[in-house]
Amino acid sequence: MDQFSNRGDELLIAGKTVNQVVTLAGQTPCYVYDKAVIRSNVERLRHFFPNISLHYAIKANPYPPLVSFMAGMVDGLDVASGKELQLAIATDMPVQKMSFAGPGKSESEIAMAIVSGITLNIESKTELHRITALAERLGMKAPVALRLNPDFELKSSGMKMGGGAQQFGIDVEQLPEVMTLLQSPLTELQGLHVFTGSQNLRPESIISAHDNIFALVSRLVEEYQLDLQHLNIGGGFGIPYFPGDTPLELDSISSNLKVLRQKHSGWLKDCEIILELGRYLVGNAGLYLCQVTDTKDSRGKRFLITNGGMHHHLAASGNFGQIIRKNYPLAVATKMEHTEQEIVDVVGPLCTPLDILGANITLPKAEIGDIIAVYQSGAYGYSASPRDFLSHPEPVQLLL
């Protein structure tokens, strides 16, 4: 986890020692996000994808100061709820550069999007009927995009969201009826959205998905005489979490997209290509910090008991999508250069055996008062966790 360095025994975050960060936060547990790491992520993507727009998927981390910061770094924002929509329109990002995705949007959320001018990604025929009816009631035209459920999937993705039967998007086979419905003067088709999966570390899988996306869209453009303002090809870019994971190699993905843009230059002439990313932009920029409150030996096993756990960081506990639990990268953030090590379980204060941050993990020998850092905690951490479970105090968040 070389995005963070250390000064002696203390982990450094945004140039401050971990104890200074805890002082700024006012407590442990806390989440801290480093703007410099996010900036580096954006710069890397700009280098490899210079002619492609970058959109931030707010669902990855909706912390308001972070969303405002991201709005100044990327080209657009994607929201997945009415509350995220309100976060987005409070930033300086133009609403024309925002989209609203997700199945089961409520009528009030659809109305919010229409009134604000945000593009609605249509997820079903029913949703299209609702959009049309609400646009008529409001006396406004709704900017929309079709979210397609393609007849292929993103191989090796951590979470598949396209291909086969899905609650997401409209099956390609259902397009004839949908395209007829889109002839309504109450909707204006802006583009297409094809999101096939997330958390992929294999460039060849992403390349294959891109090949299939461009081939599919090219066929649809010809068949339906589409004039697309944008094509959102999703993201799917993963980050390494577990032993054996390696960072995603971007060069081959970039080279392939250049070839695809040249091959399909006709219909792409005035079409904006969008990469919609969340985890890849902010995941490695976040740390979850908690404090050792007790050390305990039980029948040959050493436990570090902390004041943080699964109620704050469900993903690190292994209860957010993992089939076989693996450890997130952990460190004793106040013993970074200690050489004496031990094998421990790092657990939280909850009255459940599921409250595990690290199992059978080798760490520097820790004592009561030491701070544990969980890396790769910038995405799907605070907001994806059951913070009210067993009514323990909540963590705070900090952007530095």
C-alpha positions in Angstrom: 0.0 0.0 0.0 2.6 2.5 -1.2 0.1 5.4 -1.6 0.8 6.1 2.1 4.2 6.5 3.7 5.4 6.7 7.3 7.5 8.8 9.5 9.2 6.5 11.9 6.6 4.3 13.6 3.7 6.5 12.5 1.7 6.2 9.3 1.4 9.4 7.3 -1.8 10.6 5.8 -1.8 13.9 3.8 1.5 14.8 5.4 0.2 14.3 9.0 1.0 11.5 11.4 -1.8 9.1 12.3 -2.0 10.5 15.8 -2.4 14.0 14.4 -5.1 12.8 12.1 -6.9 11.2 15.0 -6.6 14.5 16.9 -8.2 16.3 13.9 -11.0 13.8 13.7 -11.6 14.1 17.4 -11.9 10.4 18.0 -11.4 6.9 16.8 -12.9 5.1 15.0 -12.7 7.4 11.9 -12.4 7.3 8.2 -9.9 9.6 6.5 -9.6 10.3 2.8 -6.4 11.7 1.2 -7.1 14.3 -1.6 -3.5 13.8 -3.0 -4.1 10.1 -3.6 -7.4 10.9 -5.4 -5.7 13.5 -7.5 -3.0 11.0 -8.4 -5.7 8.5 -9.5 -7.4 11.1 -11.7 -4.1 12.1 -13.3 -3.3 8.5 -14.1 -6.6 8.0 -15.8 -6.2 11.3 -17.7 -2.8 10.1 -18.9 -4.2 6.8 -20.3 -7.6 8.0 -21.4 -7.0 11.6 -22.6 -10.1 11.9 -24.9 -12.5 10.1 -22.6 -14.7 11.8 -20.0 -14.4 10.7 -16.4 -17.6 10.5 -14.3 -17.6 9.8 -10.6 -20.2 7.4 -9.3 -21.3 9.0 -6.0 -22.5 5.6 -4.6 -18.9 4.6 -4.0 -18.5 7.4 -1.4 -21.2 10.0 -0.9 -19.3 12.0 1.9 -20.3 15.6 0.9 -16.9 17.2 1.2 -15.5 14.4 -1.0 -18.3 14.7 -3.6 -17.6 18.5 -3.8 -13.9 17.8 -4.3 -14.6 15.2 -6.9 -16.8 17.6 -8.8 -13.8 19.7 -9.4 -11.7 16.8 -10.6 -13.9 14.9 -13.0 -16.2 15.6 -16.0 -19.5 14.4 -14.6 -21.3 12.8 -11.7 -23.6 9.7 -11.5 -26.2 9.4 -8.8 -28.2 6.4 -7.6 -30.9 8.0 -5.4 -32.7 11.2 -4.7 -30.4 12.1 -1.8 -27.3 11.6 -4.0 -29.0 13.8 -6.6 -29.3 16.6 -4.0 -25.6 16.2 -3.2 -24.7 16.4 -6.9 -26.7 19.5 -7.7 -25.2 21.3 -4.7 -21.8 21.1 -6.4 -20.5 23.3 -9.2 -20.9 20.4 -11.8 -23.4 21.3 -14.6 -26.5 19.2 -14.4 -26.1 18.4 -18.1 -23.0 16.3 -17.0 -25.0 14.3 -14.4 -26.9 11.0 -14.8 -29.3 9.0 -12.5 -29.0 5.2 -12.6 -30.6 2.4 -10.7 -33.7 0.2 -10.9 -36.9 1.1 -9.0 -36.6 4.9 -9.0 -39.5 6.4 -7.2 -41.9 8.9 -8.8 -40.5 11.6 -6.6 -36.9 10.8 -7.6 -37.9 10.8 -11.3 -39.6 14.2 -10.8 -36.5 15.5 -9.1 -34.4 14.5 -12.0 -36.7 16.0 -14.6 -37.0 19.3 -12.8 -33.2 19.5 -12.2 -32.4 18.5 -15.8 -30.3 15.4 -14.9 -30.3 12.6 -17.5 -32.3 9.6 -16.4 -30.9 6.2 -17.3 -34.0 4.2 -18.2 -34.0 0.8 -16.5 -37.3 -0.7 -17.6 -40.4 -0.1 -19.8 -42.4 0.7 -16.7 -39.9 3.3 -15.8 -40.0 4.8 -19.2 -43.8 5.1 -18.9 -43.4 6.8 -15.5 -40.9 9.3 -16.9 -43.2 10.2 -19.8 -46.2 10.6 -17.5 -44.3 12.8 -15.1 -42.7 14.9 -17.8 -46.2 15.6 -19.1 -47.5 16.4 -15.6 -44.6 18.8 -15.0 -44.8 20.3 -18.5 -41.1 19.6 -19.2 -39.1 17.4 -21.5 -37.0 14.7 -19.8 -33.5 14.0 -20.9 -33.0 10.3 -20.9 -30.5 7.5 -21.8 -31.1 3.9 -22.3 -29.3 1.5 -19.9 -28.8 -1.6 -21.9 -28.6 -5.1 -20.5 -26.4 -6.7 -23.1 -26.2 -10.3 -24.2 -22.7 -10.6 -22.9 -21.1 -10.2 -19.4 -17.9 -8.9 -17.9 -15.8 -12.0 -17.1 -13.9 -12.1 -13.8 -15.8 -9.2 -12.4 -16.4 -9.0 -8.6 -20.0 -8.2 -9.2 -21.8 -8.8 -12.5 -24.4 -6.2 -13.5 -25.0 -7.0 -17.1 -25.6 -10.1 -19.3 -28.1 -12.8 -18.5 -31.2 -12.0 -16.5 -30.7 -8.7 -14.6 -32.7 -6.2 -12.6 -30.4 -3.6 -14.3 -31.1 -2.1 -17.7 -33.3 -3.1 -20.6 -32.6 -6.4 -22.4 -31.4 -5.7 -25.9 -34.2 -8.0 -27.3 -36.8 -5.6 -25.8 -35.5 -2.5 -27.7 -38.0 -2.5 -30.6 -40.9 -1.7 -28.3 -38.8 0.7 -26.2 -37.6 2.7 -29.2 -41.2 3.1 -30.3 -42.1 4.5 -26.8 -39.1 6.9 -27.1 -40.8 8.7 -30.1 -42.7 10.7 -27.5 -42.0 14.4 -27.6 -41.8 14.3 -23.8 -38.4 12.5 -23.8 -35.1 13.3 -25.5 -32.7 10.5 -26.0 -29.2 11.6 -25.0 -27.3 8.4 -25.1 -26.7 4.8 -24.1 -25.3 3.3 -20.9 -23.8 -0.2 -20.8 -22.4 -1.2 -17.4 -21.4 -4.9 -17.2 -19.7 -5.4 -13.9 -17.4 -4.0 -11.2 -14.1 -4.7 -9.4 -12.2 -6.3 -12.3 -8.4 -6.7 -12.2 -8.0 -8.5 -15.6 -7.4 -6.1 -18.5 -8.3 -8.7 -21.0 -11.8 -9.1 -19.6 -12.4 -5.3 -19.7 -11.0 -5.2 -23.3 -13.4 -8.0 -24.3 -16.3 -6.1 -22.7 -15.4 -2.9 -24.5 -15.1 -4.8 -27.9 -18.6 -6.2 -27.3 -20.1 -2.9 -26.2 -18.8 -1.0 -29.3 -20.0 -3.8 -31.6 -23.4 -3.8 -30.0 -23.8 0.0 -30.0 -22.6 0.2 -33.6 -25.3 -2.3 -34.6 -28.0 -0.3 -32.7 -26.9 3.0 -34.2 -27.4 1.6 -37.7 -30.6 -0.3 -36.9 -32.4 2.6 -35.2 -30.6 5.5 -36.8 -29.4 6.8 -33.4 -27.7 10.1 -33.0 -25.9 9.7 -29.7 -24.6 12.5 -27.6 -22.9 10.2 -25.3 -22.0 6.5 -24.7 -21.4 5.5 -21.1 -19.3 2.3 -21.1 -19.4 2.0 -17.3 -16.2 1.2 -15.5 -15.5 -2.1 -13.8 -11.9 -1.0 -13.0 -10.9 -2.8 -9.8 -8.3 -2.1 -7.1 -6.2 -4.7 -5.2 -7.6 -5.7 -1.8 -6.3 -9.2 -1.0 -3.0 -11.2 -1.1 -2.3 -12.0 -4.7 -4.2 -9.1 -6.2 -2.2 -6.9 -8.6 -3.1 -3.4 -9.7 -5.1 -3.2 -12.9 -2.8 -2.6 -15.9 -4.3 0.3 -17.9 -2.0 0.6 -21.0 -3.6 -2.3 -23.0 -7.2 -1.0 -22.1 -6.2 2.4 -23.3 -4.7 1.1 -26.5 -7.7 -1.0 -27.3 -10.1 2.0 -26.8 -8.0 4.0 -29.2 -8.5 1.3 -31.8 -12.2 1.1 -31.1 -12.6 4.9 -31.5 -10.9 4.8 -34.9 -12.8 1.7 -36.0 -16.2 3.4 -35.1 -15.2 7.0 -35.9 -18.2 7.5 -38.1 -21.0 7.4 -35.4 -18.5 8.5 -32.7 -17.8 11.8 -34.4 -19.9 13.9 -32.0 -20.4 11.3 -29.3 -18.8 11.7 -25.9 -17.3 8.5 -24.5 -17.7 8.2 -20.7 -15.9 6.1 -18.2 -18.0 5.9 -15.0 -15.8 5.0 -12.0 -16.2 5.0 -8.3 -14.0 2.6 -6.4 -11.1 3.2 -8.7 -11.1 6.9 -8.1 -11.4 6.9 -4.3 -11.0 3.3 -2.9 -7.3 3.4 -2.3 -7.4 7.0 -0.9 -9.3 6.0 2.3 -8.2 4.5 5.6 -10.4 3.3 8.4 -8.7 3.9 11.8 -9.6 2.3 15.1 -7.9 1.8 18.4 -6.8 -1.3 20.3 -8.8 -1.3 23.6 -7.8 -4.8 24.8 -5.4 -7.6 24.0 -6.5 -11.1 24.9 -5.1 -14.6 24.7 -7.6 -17.5 24.3 -6.4 -21.1 23.9 -3.4 -20.3 21.8 -4.9 -17.5 19.8 -4.1 -13.8 20.2 -6.9 -11.2 19.9 -6.6 -7.5 19.4 -10.0 -6.0 20.5 -10.7 -2.6 19.0 -13.3 0.1 19.2 -14.2 -0.4 15.5 -15.6 -3.3 13.5 -18.1 -4.6 11.0 -20.8 -2.0 12.0 -18.5 0.7 10.6 -16.7 -1.3 7.8 -18.9 -4.2 6.7 -16.7 -4.9 3.6 -13.5 -5.4 5.7 -15.4 -7.9 7.9 -16.0 -10.0 4.8 -19.8 -9.6 5.0 -20.3 -7.4 1.9 -20.1 -9.7 -1.1 -17.3 -12.0 -0.2 -18.0 -15.7 -0.6 -14.8 -16.8 1.2 -13.6 -14.2 3.7 -10.2 -12.6 3.0 -8.4 -10.0 4.9 -8.2 -6.4 3.8 -4.7 -5.0 4.1 -4.1 -3.9 7.7 -1.3 -2.1 9.6 -0.5 -1.2 13.1 -0.4 2.5 12.2 1.7 3.4 15.3 4.2 0.6 14.9 5.1 0.9 11.3 8.8 0.1 11.7 8.5 -2.5 14.6 10.1 -5.8 13.6 8.6 -8.0 16.4 5.5 -9.6 14.9 2.7 -11.9 15.9 -0.2 -13.6 14.4 -3.5 -12.2 15.6 -7.2 -11.8 15.1 -8.3 -8.1 14.9 -11.9 -7.9 16.2 -14.4 -5.3 17.2 -16.6 -4.7 20.2 -19.8 -6.2 18.9 -21.5 -9.3 20.4 -21.2 -11.4 17.3 -18.5 -13.7 15.9 -18.9 -11.9 12.6 -17.2 -8.8 13.9 -13.7 -9.4 12.4 -11.4 -6.9 10.8 -8.5 -9.4 10.3 -8.2 -13.1 10.9 -4.9 -15.0 11.5 -3.0 -11.9 10.2 0.7 -11.2 10.9 1.2 -7.7 12.4 3.7 -5.9 14.5 3.1 -6.7 18.2 0.5 -4.2 19.3 -0.5 -2.9 22.7 -3.6 -1.2 24.1 -3.7 2.3 22.7 -2.2 1.4 19.3 -4.1 2.4 16.2 -5.1 -0.1 13.5 -5.4 1.1 10.0 -7.5 -0.7 7.4 -6.3 0.3 3.9 -8.4 0.5 0.7 -11.3 1.9 2.7 -12.3 4.9 0.5 -15.2 3.2 -1.3 -18.2 1.3 0.0 -17.0 1.7 3.6 -18.9 4.2 5.9 -22.0 4.4 3.8 -22.2 0.7 3.1 -22.1 -0.4 6.7 -24.8 -1.0 9.4 -23.7 1.7 11.7 -26.7 1.4 14.0 -26.1 -2.3 14.7 -26.0 -2.8 18.4 -26.1 1.0 19.0 -22.3 1.6 19.3 -20.9 5.1 18.6 -20.6 6.0 14.9 -17.2 6.8 13.2 -16.5 10.3 11.9 -15.1 11.1 8.4 -12.4 13.5 7.4 -11.1 14.7 4.0 -7.5 16.0 4.1 
